[in-house]
Amino acid sequence: MRSLKVRFALLLGGTALIALMAAGGVLWSTRLSEHVIERTLAAQHRLELMAELSGRLAQFGLAAIESVNNPEAPPEALSVTRGRVDQALNAVDDALGRGLGSSSDPQDRIQYLARTRPLASVRAARAMLDRQVRIAQRESEPERRRNAMQGALNGFGAMTGPPLSMLIEAERRSMQVGSEDARTLSQRLTAASLAAMVLALAFVGLLYRTVTRPTLARIAEIRRAATAVGSGALDTRLSVETRDELGVLVANFNRMVARLSRREGRLAADRAALEDTVQARTADLRAANERLEMVDRSRRRFFADVSHELRTPLTVILGECDLAQRSIERGSPRPADFTPVFGTIRKRAQRLKRRVEDLLRVARSESGQIELDRRPVSAVAIASDAVDGLASEAARRRIELVLEPGARDLELSADPEWLRQVIESLIDNAFRHASGLTRVVVSVDERFDGEGERALIAIEDDGPGFPEDAEGLFERFRRDNHSGEPGFGIGLALARWVVERHDGRIGLGKAGPGLKSNAGARVVLDLPAFDLTAGPDGYGAARERIDAG
């Protein structure tokens, strides 16, 4: 058998055959049992009817004696008993006809004929006794009536006793034969059931050995092979022993494992190549990081060196300017009209020195060595100082730089140099990166929230505004290069660092409609503030909190 379909069809067919044979055997045994039981019950019923007939005949004999011995007795008693005897005879005759007379078995027909003859003798005896009773009733002498009746009863008993005895005995034998047939049938059915059970078990065992067990064994082998493949043993192969459906499945399984093995080899090679690539790129990245660190160190050294080299001559220049100014004020022979010149030189040198200090602060902040010098300062003074520092640059670029101090001055706990440098850096960013810029406004305002009073220092311009990803500008060395201006890209990153160190926040947005409609950039520094106009108590408490901080 080369197909599992044939094997399973054979298995199902065999199972169905066994079920049909079992059902047929049950029906056959049921029919046989019913037949035996019916014959036995019929014999018992006929026996009961014959016993009733015997009683009716006895009653008929007694009624006949009573009617002969007592002429005054009513004749209905004899008539009633005669009718009952006839009913009993008819019932026996009908039972014999239904049970034995209607059977197609020749043996039953013979028994029916053997029973009808004694029954006919009983009928004849009943008719004869009836005639003799009428004859005896005609006798006038009582003695002769009794003798006649005695002879009639003796003849009636002689004619009815043997036939009834024979019929009853025959029915008893029929009942015994039925019981024996039932026992024999039971034994035969038991033997047949055992034989059928043995044959069914043998057939089932044969089907299991030839169909089920080989199929299950091959399925278990496939399952073990699949488990091995799942565990990584891709060299697992199965032998193709048959050409049925399982054989095709095994062949497909072997081809699948072969493809998986080839793919695993290619995957291992690709993984090795990828690891080599990752190692190479990691080495390149490490080298690039080292170069960046070297550049960063060089940049910090550059800032520190430039700051140091510029601060020394500036200190000398400022000292010489101070000496010259003091000499002029003391009545030196130098002309007095050089005083404004020295004042301008000193102011510019002082401003340049502050720029150098800013560079030095940047260098220290990049190396992580800066410390804030926080003290009470005026927010308007810091903003004004930053605006004054870039007024000449705004005039050079033809940009209107405006300071709006607001309704009240606010005091901050801050490092004034760092905040000034942040504001100047934000203004300078507007100068350098806002194309088409004509106006920059620096405003100082206040607001109240759950944290208390806060100072808002805003730098607004009427330029094109920030790009969509404005938050990315806070990243260090991130620059918006559309303006073409030089720079290092550290302005906003340093500004946020400084503002956060002052417990504040910095935000980017669009300028208000007072500059240009739907255009312009706005940078807001949100810092905790103390009101200078709060009176002596409030100012003293603020100073105490600042000093404690």
Rosetta blueprint (number, residue, H / E / L):
1 M L
2 R L
3 S L
4 L H
5 K H
6 V H
7 R H
8 F H
9 A H
10 L H
11 L H
12 L H
13 G H
14 G H
15 T H
16 A H
17 L H
18 I H
19 A H
20 L H
21 M H
22 A H
23 A H
24 G H
25 G H
26 V H
27 L H
28 W H
29 S H
30 T H
31 R H
32 L H
33 S H
34 E H
35 H H
36 V H
37 I H
38 E H
39 R H
40 T H
41 L H
42 A H
43 A H
44 Q H
45 H H
46 R H
47 L H
48 E H
49 L H
50 M H
51 A H
52 E H
53 L H
54 S H
55 G H
56 R H
57 L H
58 A H
59 Q H
60 F H
61 G H
62 L H
63 A H
64 A H
65 I H
66 E H
67 S H
68 V H
69 N H
70 N L
71 P L
72 E L
73 A L
74 P L
75 P L
76 E H
77 A H
78 L H
79 S H
80 V H
81 T H
82 R H
83 G H
84 R H
85 V H
86 D H
87 Q H
88 A H
89 L H
90 N H
91 A H
92 V H
93 D H
94 D H
95 A H
96 L H
97 G H
98 R H
99 G H
100 L H
101 G H
102 S L
103 S L
104 S L
105 D L
106 P H
107 Q H
108 D H
109 R H
110 I H
111 Q H
112 Y H
113 L H
114 A H
115 R H
116 T H
117 R H
118 P H
119 L H
120 A H
121 S H
122 V H
123 R H
124 A H
125 A H
126 R H
127 A H
128 M H
129 L H
130 D H
131 R H
132 Q H
133 V H
134 R H
135 I H
136 A H
137 Q H
138 R H
139 E L
140 S L
141 E L
142 P H
143 E H
144 R H
145 R H
146 R H
147 N H
148 A H
149 M H
150 Q H
151 G H
152 A H
153 L H
154 N H
155 G H
156 F H
157 G H
158 A H
159 M H
160 T H
161 G H
162 P H
163 P H
164 L H
165 S H
166 M H
167 L H
168 I H
169 E H
170 A H
171 E H
172 R H
173 R H
174 S H
175 M H
176 Q H
177 V H
178 G H
179 S H
180 E H
181 D H
182 A H
183 R H
184 T H
185 L H
186 S H
187 Q H
188 R H
189 L H
190 T H
191 A H
192 A H
193 S H
194 L H
195 A H
196 A H
197 M H
198 V H
199 L H
200 A H
201 L H
202 A H
203 F H
204 V H
205 G H
206 L H
207 L H
208 Y H
209 R H
210 T H
211 V H
212 T H
213 R H
214 P H
215 T H
216 L H
217 A H
218 R H
219 I H
220 A H
221 E H
222 I H
223 R H
224 R H
225 A H
226 A H
227 T H
228 A H
229 V H
230 G H
231 S L
232 G L
233 A L
234 L L
235 D L
236 T L
237 R L
238 L L
239 S L
240 V L
241 E L
242 T L
243 R L
244 D L
245 E H
246 L H
247 G H
248 V H
249 L H
250 V H
251 A H
252 N H
253 F H
254 N H
255 R H
256 M H
257 V H
258 A H
259 R H
260 L H
261 S H
262 R H
263 R H
264 E H
265 G H
266 R H
267 L H
268 A H
269 A H
270 D H
271 R H
272 A H
273 A H
274 L H
275 E H
276 D H
277 T H
278 V H
279 Q H
280 A H
281 R H
282 T H
283 A H
284 D H
285 L H
286 R H
287 A H
288 A H
289 N H
290 E H
291 R H
292 L H
293 E H
294 M H
295 V H
296 D H
297 R H
298 S H
299 R H
300 R H
301 R H
302 F H
303 F H
304 A H
305 D H
306 V H
307 S H
308 H H
309 E H
310 L H
311 R H
312 T H
313 P H
314 L H
315 T H
316 V H
317 I H
318 L H
319 G H
320 E H
321 C H
322 D H
323 L H
324 A H
325 Q H
326 R H
327 S H
328 I H
329 E H
330 R L
331 G L
332 S L
333 P L
334 R L
335 P L
336 A H
337 D H
338 F H
339 T H
340 P H
341 V H
342 F H
343 G H
344 T H
345 I H
346 R H
347 K H
348 R H
349 A H
350 Q H
351 R H
352 L H
353 K H
354 R H
355 R H
356 V H
357 E H
358 D H
359 L H
360 L H
361 R H
362 V H
363 A H
364 R H
365 S H
366 E H
367 S H
368 G L
369 Q L
370 I L
371 E L
372 L L
373 D L
374 R L
375 R E
376 P E
377 V E
378 S E
379 A H
380 V H
381 A H
382 I H
383 A H
384 S H
385 D H
386 A H
387 V H
388 D H
389 G H
390 L L
391 A H
392 S H
393 E H
394 A H
395 A H
396 R H
397 R L
398 R L
399 I L
400 E E
401 L E
402 V E
403 L E
404 E E
405 P L
406 G L
407 A L
408 R L
409 D L
410 L E
411 E E
412 L E
413 S E
414 A E
415 D L
416 P H
417 E H
418 W H
419 L H
420 R H
421 Q H
422 V H
423 I H
424 E H
425 S H
426 L H
427 I H
428 D H
429 N H
430 A H
431 F H
432 R H
433 H H
434 A L
435 S L
436 G L
437 L L
438 T L
439 R E
440 V E
441 V E
442 V E
443 S E
444 V E
445 D E
446 E E
447 R E
448 F E
449 D E
450 G L
451 E L
452 G E
453 E E
454 R E
455 A E
456 L E
457 I E
458 A E
459 I E
460 E E
461 D E
462 D L
463 G L
464 P L
465 G L
466 F L
467 P L
468 E L
469 D L
470 A H
471 E H
472 G H
473 L H
474 F H
475 E L
476 R L
477 F L
478 R L
479 R L
480 D L
481 N H
482 H H
483 S H
484 G L
485 E L
486 P L
487 G L
488 F L
489 G L
490 I L
491 G H
492 L H
493 A H
494 L H
495 A H
496 R H
497 W H
498 V H
499 V H
500 E H
501 R H
502 H L
503 D L
504 G L
505 R E
506 I E
507 G E
508 L E
509 G E
510 K E
511 A L
512 G L
513 P L
514 G L
515 L L
516 K L
517 S L
518 N L
519 A L
520 G L
521 A E
522 R E
523 V E
524 V E
525 L E
526 D E
527 L E
528 P E
529 A L
530 F E
531 D E
532 L L
533 T L
534 A L
535 G H
536 P H
537 D H
538 G H
539 Y H
540 G H
541 A H
542 A H
543 R H
544 E H
545 R H
546 I H
547 D H
548 A H
549 G L
